[in-house]
Amino acid sequence: MNTSSYSSTAEIGAPGTRGLFVDEFGYKREATPTLLYSWVRFGAMYNNSTFRDYSKTVAAGGLVRGPIGPTIDGDSGFYFLADQQVSQFAPDTPTLAYRGIYIGGTAMYAPPQTTPVIEYFEGRLYSRGPFESRPTLHHWLSTVRSTAPIWSPILTR
């Protein structure tokens, strides 16, 4: 007998929340004294949850009317990311060959019907292990980012 309020059939999360599926493929090479670090990857995402349908006004209908307006089931997206080490601070040490200067870029896309920001681009210039006294200092502490989100044209009507 279940005396708690737990139900194995109850929906978990916000209404309309369902699965998120992500898959990616790419190439990754760790830094060595003779090779620089490289990581290039491409991915696709699909989420079969319920989303606000930005392509329809409330007056135009939709799957569900309510405070959030018409909705649509499912959303997808794609991404491409690349990072390349361009110099090494300790090229003679195999365990510290990752220390150095890196450049990277990101491009992401999602359909305008379900996503407010449909395109995202980023350029990165960063360092990993910039100080000999702190070789494990990670790159996000010294990342320079330039972003340019592109809003859905449906939202700007």
SERO-4910 file (N, C-alpha, C, O; in steps of 0.05 Angstrom, whole numbers):
BEGIN
 pado doro    nc1    nc2    nc3   cac1   cac2   cac3    cc1    cc2    cc3    oc1    oc2    oc3
  Met    A     17    -23      0      0      0      0     18     25      0     36     27     17
  Asn    A     13     43    -19     28     68    -21     15     89     -3     -7     98     -9
  Thr    A     29     96     18     18    117     37     29    144     30     20    164     43
  Ser    A     47    146     11     57    173      4     40    185    -19     21    172    -28
  Ser    A     47    209    -27     32    221    -49     44    215    -76     36    225    -96
  Tyr    A     64    197    -76     78    189   -101     59    172   -118     45    155   -109
  Ser    A     59    178   -144     44    163   -163     62    157   -187     74    175   -199
  Ser    A     64    132   -194     82    124   -216     70    133   -243     84    132   -263
  Thr    A     45    140   -244     32    148   -269     29    179   -271     21    189   -291
  Ala    A     35    193   -249     32    222   -250     53    235   -267     76    225   -269
  Glu    A     46    257   -280     65    271   -296     86    286   -279     78    298   -259
  Ile    A    111    283   -286    133    296   -270    140    322   -284    143    322   -308
  Gly    A    143    343   -269    150    369   -280    126    385   -288    104    379   -279
  Ala    A    131    405   -304    109    423   -313     91    407   -332     99    388   -345
  Pro    A     65    415   -334     47    402   -353     59    402   -381     69    423   -390
  Gly    A     57    380   -395     68    378   -422     97    371   -424    108    369   -446
  Thr    A    110    366   -401    138    359   -401    142    330   -409    130    312   -397
  Arg    A    159    326   -429    165    298   -438    195    296   -443    210    311   -433
  Gly    A    203    277   -459    231    270   -463    247    290   -480    237    303   -498
  Leu    A    273    292   -473    292    307   -489    313    287   -499    324    271   -483
  Phe    A    317    287   -525    336    268   -537    358    284   -550    353    302   -566
  Val    A    383    277   -544    407    292   -554    426    271   -565    432    251   -552
  Asp    A    437    276   -588    458    258   -599    478    276   -614    471    296   -626
  Glu    A    503    268   -612    523    284   -625    546    265   -635    549    243   -624
  Phe    A    560    275   -655    584    260   -663    605    281   -669    599    304   -674
  Gly    A    630    272   -668    652    291   -672    679    278   -670    681    253   -670
  Tyr    A    698    295   -668    726    286   -666    739    301   -643    737    326   -642
  Lys    A    753    286   -626    767    299   -604    795    287   -602    799    263   -602
  Arg    A    815    305   -600    843    296   -597    855    312   -573    856    336   -573
  Glu    A    864    297   -553    877    310   -530    904    321   -538    917    311   -557
  Ala    A    913    341   -523    939    353   -529    962    334   -520    960    321   -499
  Thr    A    982    333   -536   1007    319   -530   1030    338   -535   1026    359   -546
  Pro    A   1055    330   -528   1077    348   -535   1080    354   -565   1092    374   -572
  Thr    A   1070    336   -582   1073    341   -611   1047    348   -625   1048    356   -648
  Leu    A   1024    347   -611    999    353   -624    982    372   -606    982    370   -582
  Leu    A    969    391   -619    951    409   -605    924    397   -601    915    380   -617
  Tyr    A    910    405   -580    883    396   -574    863    405   -596    865    428   -605
  Ser    A    845    388   -603    824    394   -622    798    380   -614    799    358   -604
  Trp    A    776    394   -617    750    382   -611    729    395   -629    723    419   -626
  Val    A    718    380   -647    697    389   -666    673    370   -662    677    346   -662
  Arg    A    649    381   -659    626    364   -655    601    377   -667    598    402   -668
  Phe    A    583    359   -676    557    367   -687    536    352   -673    540    328   -668
  Gly    A    514    365   -666    494    351   -651    466    359   -660    462    380   -672
  Ala    A    447    341   -653    419    346   -658    403    340   -633    410    322   -617
  Met    A    382    356   -628    365    353   -604    336    351   -613    328    364   -633
  Tyr    A    321    335   -598    292    335   -602    279    333   -575    287    316   -559
  Asn    A    259    349   -571    244    348   -546    215    347   -553    204    364   -568
  Asn    A    201    326   -544    173    322   -551    154    334   -531    130    326   -529
  Ser    A    163    353   -515    146    367   -496    128    387   -510    130    391   -535
  Thr    A    110    399   -495     92    419   -506    105    447   -503    115    454   -482
  Phe    A    105    462   -525    117    489   -526     97    509   -535     77    503   -548
  Arg    A    102    534   -529     87    557   -539     90    557   -569    113    556   -579
  Asp    A     69    559   -584     70    561   -613     72    590   -621     51    604   -621
  Tyr    A     95    599   -628    100    627   -635     90    634   -663     88    658   -670
  Ser    A     82    614   -679     73    620   -706     43    626   -707     33    635   -728
  Lys    A     29    622   -685      0    627   -685     -7    647   -663      4    646   -641
  Thr    A    -26    664   -669    -37    681   -648    -58    665   -633    -67    645   -642
  Val    A    -66    675   -610    -86    661   -594   -112    660   -610   -126    640   -610
  Ala    A   -118    681   -625   -142    682   -642   -142    661   -664   -162    652   -673
  Ala    A   -117    653   -672   -115    634   -694   -117    605   -685   -118    587   -701
  Gly    A   -119    601   -659   -123    573   -649    -96    560   -643    -75    573   -643
  Gly    A    -97    535   -638    -73    520   -631    -82    494   -617   -106    489   -615
  Leu    A    -63    480   -607    -71    455   -593    -85    460   -567   -104    445   -560
  Val    A    -76    480   -552    -87    485   -526    -90    515   -523    -71    530   -529
  Arg    A   -113    525   -515   -117    553   -509   -114    556   -479   -121    539   -463
  Gly    A   -103    578   -471    -99    583   -442    -81    607   -438    -76    622   -456
  Pro    A    -71    610   -413    -54    633   -407    -29    635   -424    -19    657   -429
  Ile    A    -19    612   -434      5    614   -450     -1    616   -480     17    618   -496
  Gly    A    -26    615   -487    -34    616   -515    -32    589   -528    -31    569   -515
  Pro    A    -33    588   -555    -32    563   -569     -6    549   -565     15    562   -561
  Thr    A     -6    523   -566     18    507   -562     22    488   -585      5    484   -602
  Ile    A     46    476   -586     53    457   -606     71    436   -592     86    442   -574
  Asp    A     68    411   -600     84    390   -589    110    386   -605    108    384   -630
  Gly    A    132    385   -592    158    379   -604    173    404   -612    163    424   -620
  Asp    A    200    401   -608    219    422   -616    245    408   -623    251    387   -611
  Ser    A    260    420   -641    285    408   -648    306    430   -650    300    453   -650
  Gly    A    331    422   -651    353    441   -654    378    427   -663    381    403   -660
  Phe    A    396    443   -673    422    432   -683    444    450   -673    440    474   -669
  Tyr    A    467    439   -669    490    455   -660    516    445   -672    519    421   -678
  Phe    A    535    463   -675    562    457   -684    581    473   -666    578    497   -663
  Leu    A    600    459   -654    620    472   -637    648    462   -645    651    439   -652
  Ala    A    667    480   -643    694    473   -649    713    488   -631    709    512   -626
  Asp    A    733    474   -621    754    487   -604    781    476   -613    784    452   -618
  Gln    A    800    494   -616    827    487   -625    848    501   -608    847    525   -604
  Gln    A    867    486   -598    889    497   -583    908    509   -605    915    496   -624
  Val    A    917    534   -600    935    547   -620    963    551   -609    981    556   -625
  Ser    A    967    548   -583    994    549   -572    995    533   -546    975    530   -532
  Gln    A   1019    524   -538   1022    508   -514   1042    523   -496   1062    534   -505
  Phe    A   1035    524   -469   1053    537   -450   1074    517   -441   1096    526   -433
  Ala    A   1068    491   -441   1087    471   -431   1088    448   -451   1080    426   -445
  Pro    A   1098    453   -475   1098    432   -496   1115    408   -490   1111    387   -503
  Asp    A   1134    410   -473   1152    388   -467   1142    369   -445   1155    349   -440
  Thr    A   1120    376   -433   1109    360   -411   1083    347   -420   1063    360   -423
  Pro    A   1083    320   -423   1059    307   -433   1034    312   -415   1012    315   -426
  Thr    A   1037    313   -389   1014    317   -372   1004    346   -371    982    351   -361
  Leu    A   1020    365   -381   1012    393   -381   1009    405   -409   1008    429   -412
  Ala    A   1010    387   -429   1008    397   -457    982    412   -463    981    427   -482
  Tyr    A    961    407   -447    936    421   -451    937    450   -444    920    466   -454
  Arg    A    957    459   -429    959    487   -421    965    503   -446    984    497   -461
  Gly    A    950    525   -451    955    541   -474    932    560   -481    913    563   -466
  Ile    A    934    571   -505    914    589   -516    897    573   -535    907    557   -551
  Tyr    A    871    579   -534    851    565   -551    833    585   -565    829    608   -556
  Ile    A    823    577   -588    802    591   -601    779    572   -605    783    548   -607
  Gly    A    755    583   -607    732    565   -611    709    580   -623    708    605   -623
  Gly    A    689    565   -632    665    577   -643    641    559   -639    644    535   -636
  Thr    A    618    571   -639    593    557   -635    572    569   -655    571    593   -659
  Ala    A    556    551   -666    533    559   -682    510    540   -674    513    516   -673
  Met    A    487    552   -668    463    537   -660    439    546   -675    437    570   -681
  Tyr    A    420    528   -680    395    535   -694    372    519   -682    375    496   -675
  Ala    A    349    532   -680    324    519   -673    301    533   -688    304    556   -695
  Pro    A    280    518   -694    258    530   -710    244    553   -696    241    553   -672
  Pro    A    235    573   -711    223    597   -700    195    592   -688    185    608   -672
  Gln    A    182    570   -695    155    565   -685    155    560   -655    135    566   -641
  Thr    A    176    549   -644    177    540   -616    200    552   -600    202    546   -576
  Thr    A    217    568   -612    240    577   -599    244    607   -603    245    617   -626
  Pro    A    244    623   -581    248    652   -584    274    660   -597    274    678   -614
  Val    A    296    648   -589    322    654   -601    328    631   -621    333    609   -612
  Ile    A    327    637   -647    329    615   -666    358    610   -676    364    588   -685
  Glu    A    375    629   -674    403    626   -681    421    638   -660    414    659   -649
  Tyr    A    444    625   -655    462    635   -636    490    630   -646    496    607   -655
  Phe    A    507    650   -646    535    647   -655    553    658   -633    547    677   -619
  Glu    A    576    645   -630    595    653   -610    623    648   -620    629    628   -632
  Gly    A    641    667   -614    669    664   -618    683    665   -592    677    681   -574
  Arg    A    703    647   -588    717    646   -562    747    648   -566    758    638   -585
  Leu    A    759    662   -548    788    662   -545    793    658   -515    785    675   -499
  Tyr    A    807    637   -508    810    631   -479    836    616   -474    850    608   -492
  Ser    A    842    613   -449    866    600   -440    860    579   -420    842    582   -403
  Arg    A    874    557   -421    872    536   -401    899    534   -387    920    532   -400
  Gly    A    898    534   -360    923    533   -345    942    556   -350    965    551   -356
  Pro    A    932    581   -349    949    603   -357    973    608   -338    992    621   -346
  Phe    A    971    599   -313    992    605   -294   1005    578   -286    992    559   -280
  Glu    A   1032    578   -285   1046    554   -278   1039    545   -249   1038    521   -244
  Ser    A   1034    565   -232   1027    558   -204    998    547   -202    991    535   -182
  Arg    A    982    551   -223    954    540   -223    948    527   -250    933    538   -265
  Pro    A    961    504   -255    958    492   -282    930    481   -287    923    475   -310
  Thr    A    913    478   -266    887    467   -271    865    488   -273    841    482   -274
  Leu    A    873    514   -273    854    535   -276    840    531   -302    853    530   -323
  His    A    813    529   -302    799    523   -326    793    547   -343    793    570   -333
  His    A    788    543   -368    785    564   -388    762    583   -383    763    606   -391
  Trp    A    741    574   -370    718    592   -367    724    616   -350    709    636   -350
  Leu    A    745    615   -335    753    639   -319    766    661   -336    768    683   -328
  Ser    A    774    653   -360    787    673   -377    776    673   -405    790    677   -425
  Thr    A    750    668   -407    737    666   -433    728    694   -442    716    709   -427
  Val    A    732    700   -467    721    724   -479    700    715   -499    707    699   -517
  Arg    A    676    724   -496    654    714   -514    642    737   -529    639    759   -518
  Ser    A    635    732   -553    620    751   -569    595    736   -579    598    716   -594
  Thr    A    572    744   -571    548    730   -579    530    748   -595    529    772   -592
  Ala    A    515    735   -613    496    750   -630    471    733   -633    468    719   -653
  Pro    A    452    734   -614    428    718   -617    410    730   -638    408    755   -641
  Ile    A    397    713   -653    378    722   -673    350    713   -664    345    689   -661
  Trp    A    333    733   -660    306    727   -650    288    717   -673    292    724   -696
  Ser    A    269    701   -665    250    691   -685    236    714   -699    226    732   -685
  Pro    A    234    713   -725    220    734   -740    190    735   -732    177    755   -735
  Ile    A    180    712   -723    152    711   -715    147    729   -691    126    741   -689
  Leu    A    167    731   -673    163    747   -649    166    777   -655    157    794   -640
  Thr    A    179    784   -677    184    812   -684    162    824   -702    165    847   -711
  Arg    A    141    809   -708    120    820   -725    105    842   -711     86    853   -722
***
